[in-house]
Each structure stands twice: as C-alpha cells, then as structure tokens.
Amino acid sequence: GDPARAREVLAVERAWVEAHRALDLQVLADIMADDYTAVQPDGRVIGKAEELASYASGTRHWDLADSDQYHLRVGTDTAVLVGRWRGRGVNGDVHFDYWARFTAIFALREERWRLIHAQSTDLG
C-alpha cells in the first residue's frame, strides 16, 4: 500500500491512544465517525454516543494506555489495523489491567481518516 497513507492511519491510532490516556473526549469524538460501532466484550454492539458516555462518566482513569504490534492493510479509502492494546487503570471501583488484540477499521472521509468500527479480544 501507500506508505504515506499508512503513516496517516498510524498517526490517527497514536492520537487515539494519547486521547485515552488524557481522557480527551473531544479528540476521541473527532476520531470516531458518526456511524462508529464497537463490539463489546460481552457481544453487544454500541455506537459513538454510548462509547463516549462511558468515558464521560468521570469514574474512569487510565494509568497506562498504549498499542503496538501493528499489522496494517490500507486500501483506497479504508484501512484495517490489527494491533495489541495495553490498558491499566480504574473504572469506578474496579481496577483493570489487561492486554487485548484489537481490530480497528478506518475510512477516509472528507480527506481525514476516521474510526468506523472497533473490536477487541482480551488476552488476559
């Protein structure tokens, strides 16, 4: 694929990671497409508003958020990124500390890469 496009997609992924760390809801909202969907660990499918609400509760704090082990395929206007996510922190009174394998699908919309779908599988 196009190396410049690959760099653009990975830059969006890095911004996504940083926004989690900072709990920057504006950046998260900006990266997600309006029709964004995510498959939850329990199999539920949620949309952009529900995912943002889960971050906006004020009860979540990330001590660590990062991603690596990227396998990226970039097409003309879509990109599929498989990677590994690392998360540690607190959600309400529940501590979390996990690794997950994720798939993130991006679409080129109005000259910007936006996240249209995500799913992750817990690695423990």
C-alpha positions as CSV (number, residue, x, y, z in Angstrom):
1,G,0.0,0.0,0.0
2,D,0.8,3.7,0.0
3,P,3.4,4.4,2.7
4,A,2.1,8.0,3.2
5,R,-1.4,6.7,3.8
6,A,-0.1,4.1,6.2
7,R,1.7,6.8,8.2
8,E,-1.6,8.8,8.3
9,V,-3.6,5.9,9.7
10,L,-0.9,5.1,12.3
11,A,-0.9,8.8,13.3
12,V,-4.6,8.6,14.0
13,E,-4.1,5.4,16.0
14,R,-1.4,7.2,18.1
15,A,-3.8,10.2,18.6
16,W,-6.5,7.7,19.8
17,V,-4.0,6.2,22.3
18,E,-3.0,9.6,23.6
19,A,-6.6,10.8,23.9
20,H,-7.4,7.7,26.0
21,R,-4.5,8.5,28.3
22,A,-5.6,12.1,28.7
23,L,-9.4,11.2,28.6
24,D,-9.7,13.9,25.9
25,L,-13.3,13.3,24.8
26,Q,-13.1,15.9,22.1
27,V,-10.3,14.1,20.3
28,L,-12.0,10.7,20.8
29,A,-15.2,12.1,19.3
30,D,-13.4,13.7,16.4
31,I,-11.6,10.4,15.5
32,M,-14.8,8.4,15.6
33,A,-17.1,8.6,12.6
34,D,-20.7,9.5,13.4
35,D,-21.7,5.9,12.4
36,Y,-18.9,4.3,14.5
37,T,-19.7,1.0,16.1
38,A,-17.9,-1.2,18.5
39,V,-18.4,-4.8,19.6
40,Q,-18.2,-5.0,23.4
41,P,-16.5,-8.0,25.2
42,D,-20.0,-9.3,26.0
43,G,-21.0,-9.2,22.3
44,R,-23.2,-6.0,22.5
45,V,-22.8,-3.6,19.6
46,I,-22.6,0.1,20.8
47,G,-22.4,3.3,18.9
48,K,-20.4,6.5,19.2
49,A,-22.6,8.2,21.8
50,E,-22.7,5.2,24.1
51,E,-18.9,4.7,24.0
52,L,-18.3,8.5,24.6
53,A,-20.7,8.4,27.6
54,S,-18.7,5.5,29.1
55,Y,-15.7,7.8,29.1
56,A,-17.5,10.9,30.2
57,S,-18.8,9.3,33.4
58,G,-15.8,10.8,35.3
59,T,-15.2,7.4,37.0
60,R,-12.5,6.1,34.6
61,H,-8.8,6.8,34.9
62,W,-6.1,5.3,32.8
63,D,-2.7,4.8,34.3
64,L,-1.5,3.2,31.1
65,A,-2.9,3.1,27.6
66,D,-0.8,2.0,24.6
67,S,-0.9,0.0,21.4
68,D,1.7,-1.9,19.4
69,Q,2.3,-5.0,17.2
70,Y,0.6,-3.3,14.2
71,H,-0.5,-5.2,11.1
72,L,-2.0,-2.6,8.8
73,R,-3.7,-3.0,5.4
74,V,-4.5,0.2,3.6
75,G,-6.9,0.4,0.6
76,T,-8.1,3.4,-1.4
77,D,-10.5,4.7,1.3
78,T,-10.4,2.1,4.0
79,A,-7.8,0.7,6.3
80,V,-7.8,-2.3,8.6
81,L,-5.4,-2.2,11.6
82,V,-4.8,-5.2,13.8
83,G,-2.8,-4.5,16.9
84,R,-2.3,-5.1,20.6
85,W,-3.7,-2.8,23.2
86,R,-2.5,-2.4,26.8
87,G,-4.7,-0.8,29.4
88,R,-4.4,-0.3,33.1
89,G,-6.4,1.9,35.4
90,V,-9.6,2.3,37.3
91,N,-13.2,2.3,36.2
92,G,-15.4,3.3,39.1
93,D,-14.2,1.0,41.9
94,V,-13.0,-1.7,39.5
95,H,-9.3,-1.9,38.7
96,F,-8.4,-3.1,35.2
97,D,-5.1,-4.3,33.9
98,Y,-5.2,-6.2,30.6
99,W,-3.8,-6.8,27.2
100,A,-6.1,-7.2,24.2
101,R,-5.8,-7.9,20.4
102,F,-7.9,-5.3,18.5
103,T,-9.2,-4.7,15.0
104,A,-9.8,-1.1,14.1
105,I,-11.4,-0.2,10.7
106,F,-10.8,3.3,9.4
107,A,-12.5,5.1,6.5
108,L,-11.2,8.1,4.6
109,R,-13.9,10.7,4.9
110,E,-13.6,14.4,3.8
111,E,-9.8,13.8,3.5
112,R,-9.5,12.5,7.1
113,W,-9.1,9.0,8.4
114,R,-11.9,8.3,10.9
115,L,-12.5,5.2,13.0
116,I,-15.7,3.4,11.8
117,H,-15.5,0.1,13.7
118,A,-13.5,-1.5,16.6
119,Q,-13.5,-4.8,18.3
120,S,-11.1,-6.3,20.8
121,T,-10.4,-9.7,22.3
122,D,-9.0,-9.9,25.8
123,L,-5.6,-11.6,26.0
124,G,-5.6,-11.6,29.9
